[in-house]
Amino acid sequence: MSESKQKKLMLLGGSAAQIIAIKKAKELGYYTVVCDYLPDNPGRLIADSFHLISTTDKEAVLDVAKLENIDGIVAYSSDPAAPTAAYVAKKLQLRGIDYNIVRHFCEKQLFREYLKSNGFNIPESIRVEIPYHLDNIDISKLQFPIIVKPTDSSGSKGITVLRKPEGLADALKYACEYSRNSTLIIEEFIERDHQHVIEAEIFAVDGKVESWGLINSIRDCASNPLLPAAYSYPIDLTPERKAIVKKEISRLIKSTGQTSGAFNIEMIIDRENRLFFLDAGPRNGGNMLPEFISMISGKDIVAATIKNAMEDCKNLDISLDGESGGFWGLGVLHSSRSGRFDSIKYSRAAVDSLVREEIQKNSNDQVNPFLRCNDLVGLNFLHFSTKKEMDDVMCNMDSSMKVILK
């Protein structure tokens, strides 16, 4: 197939986590155009065309899109790049989620406004514009604990949970370090009434959810309670609460119109059975979640994402009911301390269930404490025979898959 006859797909980001999308696009026969601001990103080595520009620079990306005469655009597993993809798609009349919707979902203060206007539960909050005067910020009407965060960051960057007023100045300063739009938010931290954060790696077609990747987002309080340390499937909720989750997610997706594409959604339910959306990224999730859901369902979510962007949706089979598929785990290998990487020590049960391992560190590489999503050592995929086996391994990662440092 000559280059002139190939359809062109632009992919925003060429990191190790995004390689799968570039390879899948090439496998499907598309000419790949990759943009990334890092000159040493691995995606540049396999892309048909590479441009060294920031994926958050909308106008620069639009210029390249016009130059390359692209037929579709994807921000695979990237929150910061999702608005850019939607912006370029709108300007060039390509398939994509509406730019205004994406913008509201990707900026936390706009997402809260969107939820409120559409009748969803939201916590009380205060918006803070940079520069700010600490003495002018009144948090007296908020109930503790509270959470302070940038409105446009991802991977828990810049986020602090406070259980008393002391520490607000430092929390705001930390949030500023990761804010691009100069807007911070302080909001009440809703306590969940279930063991794990509820995560949904879903795929919608024409406003209807077809793939229900409902998973437990397991946190490690010893390292960082704000970041997923592991995932397990199926979701561990009562039938009543599963129904609430499906109803509210369906209502959220329907509110966006006849939307098609991937969404990564985090939510919790409080003791009064009220569901609160924490985040709803209009893109595939990180930590190789699309591949995880593909293993469970036996369908190809990565291919579906690319085909959807290229308006090649005939016979798109990505159905998953959120119940069938067996018992699965996805481990986010990490350490609560710093050091040099040596190895992963697996328990017998973990070894017996291990399907795939993706270690991102070489021997003697620096390992940082698990403070941000990119502090991980690697990822692994596990398939279990029973729920008990799954819980024993995935809820006890420090003993079942321990990162050994030198």
N, C-alpha and C positions, 0 to 999 in steps of 0.2 A: 504493500500500500504506500503510495507516494505521499510525501508530506502535504502537498497541496490538496489532496483529497481527504486527509484526515481531519476529523473534528478536533478542535483544540479545547483543552480543559486547563484553566488556571487554578493552581492550588496555592493557597496562602499559608506558607510555612513549610520548611524542609527539615524539621527536627527528626530525631530518631523515631519519635512516636508517630510522625506523619509519613514515614517511609511506606507503610502499608498502603496508604491511599494512592501515593504516586505509582507504586508497583501495580496496584489493582487497575488504575486508569490505563496504564500501558498494556496490561494484560487484556483489557477490554477493547484495545485498539485505538485509544485516543492519543493525540499528541499532547505532551504535558509541558505546561509553562509554570515554573515554580518561582515564587517571590519570597525572599527572606532577608532580614537585615544583617544576619551573621554570615561572614564570608566563608566560614568553615563548616557550614551546615551540611550534613550528609546527603540531603535531598538533591543538592546541585549536581552530584555525581551520577545520578540516574535520570534526572529530568532531561527532556529533549531541549528545553530552553530555560535558562536561569537568569533572574534579574535581582541584583543586590539592592533592594529597597525595603523599607519597613512595611509590614503588612497592616499597620494602623494608619498609614499615610494614604488616605482615600484618593486624593487627586493623583498622586504618583502612580498608584496601582491602576487607576482608571486610564491614565496615559499609556501604560504598558499594555493594558487589556485592548485598547484601541489599536496600538501598534501591532500586536500579535493577532488581532482579529479573532478573539476567542469566541467559543460557542457556549461556554459554561464556566462557572466559578464555584469553588468550594473552600470553606474555611474549616478544614477537618480538625476536630478536637481543639479548637482555638477560640476562646471567648473574645480576646482582644481583636481578633481579625474578623469575627462574625459580622459586625456592622459594616466593615469595608466590603465584604463579599456582597451583602445586601445592597449597599450603595451602588456598587459597580453593576450588579444585575439590574437594578432599577434604571440606571442611566443608559445601559445598552439593551434594555428590554429582553433580558435573559431570565430564565426560570430561577426563582429564589423566593425566600420568605420576605414579606413586605418590610422595607427598610424601617419604617416607623415602628413596626412591631419589634423588630430585632433591637432597635435602639432602646426601646422601653424595657425589653427583657435583659439587656446587657448592662444597663446602668441601674444600680440598686435603688436610687431614689425615684427614678421613673418607673421602675417595676412596682414599687410600693404604691405609687399613684395609680398605675394601671390596675393592680389588684383591687384597690379600694373602689375605683370607678366601675369595676365589673362585679362587685359584690362578694369578693373573697375576704377572708380573715387577714388582718395585718396587725403587727404589734405597734404600740405607740412609739413614735420616733421624733428625732430632731435632725434637721438638715443643717450642715455647717459648711459655709463657703470659705475657701482659702483666699486671702489671708483672714484670720479670725482673731478676736480678742477673747482670751480665756474667760475673763470676768463677765463677758456678755453672754456666755453659754449657760442657760438655765436648765439643769437636768432634774430639778426638784419634783417635777410631775411624773417622772419616769420611775417605775418600780425596778429595783435591783433583783437579779443581776442585769447588767446592760452589756451591749456589744458595740464596739467602736470600729468602723471600717471605712475604707475607700469605697466609692460607689461603682468603680469601674475596674476593679482588680479581680484576679482569679487565683485559684489554688491556695486560698487562705492567706494570701500576702497582705500584710498591713492590718491584720485583724487582732483585736484584743478583747477578752471578756473580763469585765470588772464586776466585783461583788460588793464594792464600796467606792465612794467618791474619790478616795485617794488613788492616784495613778491616772486620772483623766488626762492631765497634761502630757504625760509620756505616751499614753495611748493615741492621742490626737497627733502627736509628733510622728509616731511610728506609722500611722495611717497616711500621713502626708507623703511619706517616702515612696508610697506605691500608688499615689493618685495622679492620673494624667489629666483629668477634667476639673481638678481643683474643687471637688465636692466630696465631703465626707458625710457619714450618717451615724447617729447614735440612736440605738433603739433597744427596747426591752428584749431581753433574752428569754424566749419562751422555753420552759422546761418540758421535755418530751415525756410522755407517759408510756414508753415502751423501750425495750433494750437498745435497739439500733436506730440510727437515722435511716429514713426511708429514701431510697434512691430509685429513680425510674429512668432507664435508658430506653426510650421509646422511639417508634417511627410512625409518623402519621401520613396518610394518603387522603388528600382532598378533605382535610378537617376531621378525619376519623382515625383513631389510634388502631394500627394493625399489629404492631409488635409491642407486647407488654413485657418489657424487661424490668420487672419489679424485683429489686434486690435489697438485701440488708447491707448498709454501709457501716462497717464495723470500725469503731474508733479505739485508739490506744491511748488511754488517759496518762500512761506513764511517759509518753513521748509528746503527743500533741492531740488533744481531744477534738480539735477542729478539722483535722485531716482524715480522710479514709485510710485506714491501715490494712483493711481487707474487705472483701465483699463475699456474700454468699447468696445462693438462690436455691429454693424459692423464698419469697418474703415471709418473715416470721411474724404474722399478725393474725388476729381473730378474723373470721369471715366478715363480721360487721365492719371492721376497720379496713379490710381489703376493699369492700364495697365503697366505702367513703373515698379511699384513694383513687379508685377507678372513676368514680363519679366526678370528683373534683378535677382530676387530670383531663378527663374528657371535656368538661366544661371549660377549662382553661384553653385547650387546643381549639375548641369550637369558637371561642371568643376571638381567635385570630383570623377567622374566615376559613376559606377552603385551602388551608395550608397543607403543604406536603414537605416532609423532611424529618430529620432527626432532632430530638430534644433530649437534653439531660437535665433532670429535675430532682431537686432535693426538697424534702418536706418532713414535718413532724406532726404528731397528733398530741394534744394536751389531755389532761385528765377529764376535761369536759367533752371529749371527742370532737374537738375543733381541729381541723387540719390547717396548718400554716405552711405556705410555700416559702422555702428559704432562698432558693435560686431556681431559675428555669433558663438554662442556656439553649438558644436556638441552633444547636450543633451537636455533633457526636461528643460523647464524654471522653475524658482523658483516661489514663491508666489502662489503655487497650480494652475499654469496656465494649466497644462495638464487636471486637473479636470474641470477647467473653460471651456476649449474647448470641453471636453467630454459632458458637460451639453448642450452646444450650438448645437453640432452635433448629440447628441444622440448616439455617438459611444464611445468606451472605449480606450482612448489614452494610459492610464497607462498599460492596458493589452497588447496593441499592442507593446509597448516598450519592455515588458518582453518576449512576444512571438517572437519578432524579434531577440532578443539576443539568444533565445533558438532554433532558426531555425524552429519555429512552425508558419509559415506564411500562411498556407492554408486558403483561404476564409477570409483574413484579410480585414475587411470593416471599413475604417476610413475616408471615403470621406467627405469633406466639401468644398464648393465652395467659401467661404469667403463672401457670400452675404445673403444666407438663414439662418434661425435659429432664427430670431427674434432679440430683443434688450436686451442686457445683460450688467451687470456691475460687476466688482470685486474690492472691496475696500480694500486698504492696510491701516488698522487703525493705526494711528500714532499721535504723538504730537510734536509740535515745541519747547516744553520746558520739563524740568524734573519735577518729582514729584512722588506721590504714586497713583497707579491705583484705581479708584473708579468705573466708569461705562462708558457705551457708550450711548450718548443721540442722538436718531434718530428723524428725521423729520417724519411727517405723511406719506409723499410720499415714504420715504425710508423704513419705517415699512411695508407699503402696498406691496412693491416690494421685500422684503427680503425673500430669499429662504433658505439660510444656513449661519450660523455664526460660526466662529472658533476663539474664544478668547484665547490667549496664556498667559494671565496674570490673576492672582488671585487678589482678593481684597487686597489692600495695598502693592502689589508688586511694585518694582521700575520701573519707566518708564523713558527712556532716550530720549533726543531730537533725531529727525529722521535724524541722520548723516550717518548711515550705514543700509544696508538692514535688519540686524537682530535686529534693534531697533524698529521694528513694535510691535504693541500691539496684533494684530490679523488680520484676513481676513474675508470678507463676500461676499456672492454671491447674486446678485439681478437680477430679470427678469422684464422687463418693457413692457408696451403695445405700447408705442410710443417712437420715437427718442427724442422728447421734454422732456418727463418724464425722460428718461435716462440721457440726458445732464444736466437737472436741478439738479438731484441728484449727479451724478458722477463728475461734474465739480464744485461742491460747497460742498465738503466734510466737510469743517469746520463748516457748518451749518446743513448739512443733516445727518452726522454721526460723531459727535464730541466726542473726547476722554475727559472724565471728570477726573480731578486729584483732589486728596484730598489736 
